[in-house]
Structure formats: structure tokens, C-alpha cells
């Protein structure tokens, strides 16, 4: 979890990359993850949008065209997406997925799991080209944690069918299978309206950052140099268009296991630091925990999400 927007702008100005962020409404977390600090840099960053995005679109190549922004959302400080389980019905309340460290209430502590908490948070729904087409509203925070994984699920006041009929946008489907190393992926950031393309480099048994520990994390190849504001972006398998993970962090300075500088710990306890490499948390275990009417059931067979 790293790089607030102010720091991200400096990097973007040097690299010549960026895009306009969403309008801020809630206070943005700082110091951890890829959430954005929606401070004074916002207006400055927006000035580099158009020409840079045109350049980026030419660099992404034909593979990345399979992944677009339809169904993604922009939060005040992060990215996210409208997601559905493989067996979800159109009349089920829709779910928005983002990172646990993107919660409006701040970072959950180690071991903390939030379930069925009041929330009326809003999300800007994007179409395939990245244009905002609607504002969606949460009915509640169904689930949020930064323990073992880094995920939050908001239940919306609208159903999947209502979103489809009103805006012709389908939710992104979560895969219920463990991803495979070498898989080509796209990471569409609703906050930045930018798509990152690379491959899954491998998996990390334990990823440690500050006080938090995550299990079986996805490590990207170096081409996915995700930045502040990309937190919560879906990681999409380019071949199936299914979500296999959720983008959440990267080692910024080469430090060892500190905030903004996660380290890898293998099964033998050996610590590896990979400066500039970014990571995601797998999502294949979530469908087993969500039942009829999008209701969370942490006691369901096969559900391994941390419990309160």
C-alpha cells in the first residue's frame, strides 16, 4: 500500500504519465498502499491527461484491448469494480469490490474484520471508454479486512439487472479458480482511467508490509508499474475477462517490510525485497463466501475469508 497522489504526481511528471482523478468526497487515507491523497496535486495532474493517455493507448498493444473500463468504478481515493459471483442472479444486489485499505473509516487493524457496517458511500460507474455514466450508492459495507488479504465488498442499493438495463454495463465476474503464473492480465484503474498490462510473475506465500500480512499474493511482472490511486483495481485475466485478483501494493523504495515497501517471505522464512515490483491479492476464494441475494456467509463450506 503506497504512494499518495502528491508523490505520484512527481513521478508522473517525470515519466510523462497520468490521467484525471475522480472528484474527491471522502477523506483519503495516506501512508499505506496505492490509495490516492486527493490534495492540491489534483488540478495539476489533470493537465497532463489527454496527450499522455493517447500515448499510453498506443503502447498497450492489441492484447490489452480485451480489457476495458466497463464495470469499473472510481472512489474518492481508490479504484474498484462492480463484481458478481459466477452463480449470481440479475435481481441480486450488486457488489462493489475495492481494497480494505480504501475504506472511508480508515485502515482496519491487523486481525480486524468488518462485517455489515453502515455505509452510504458513492461510486462513479464507468463505461468501456472510461466515461462516468452514473453514481452508485452503497447500502452497507458487507465485508472489509486487511488480514490475510486486502479487500472490501460494498453492497449497493441497485441490482445487477438494474445496472445492466439502465446503463448497458455488466458487472465483472470473479473467477473461482486459482490463477496461473504467466497469465496475461489487465488492470483497469477507475480512478486514473488507465489500464496496465503485464503478466502474473508468480505467487508469494507471505507478503509483509508494516503491521499487515497477506497470504498467497500475486506478483506482477515489472510492466505493471501501478501507482497511487490504483488501489482496488480489478486484475483481469485477458483471456477470460474474469477477475482473478485485486491490485493493492508495491515496493517503492527498496526498504524491507515497511509501510509502502512490502517484502516477500517464502515457506522457509527467507525474506526477499523487490524494489519497484507490485502485487495483488487473489479473489478466487470470495465466491464461496457469497450466497443468494449477495449475502455474505463466512460459515459457508469452502469459505476461507478471515472471520471477525
Secondary structure, 3 states (H helix, E strand, C coil): CCCCHHHHHHHHHHHCCCCCCCCCCCCCCCCCCCCCCCCCHHHHHHCCHHHHHHHHHHHHCHHHHHCCCCCEEECCCCEEEEEECCCCCCCCEEEEEECHHHCCCCCCCCCCEEEEEECCCEEEEECCCCCEEEEEEEEEEEEEECCECCEEEEEEEEEHHHHHHHHCCCCEEECCCCCCCCCEEEEEECCCCEEEEEEEEEEEEEEEECCEEEEEEEEECCCCCCCCCCCCCEEEECCCCCEEEEEEEECCCCCCCECCECEEECCCCCEECCCCCEEEEECCCCHHHECHHHCECCCCCCCCCCCC
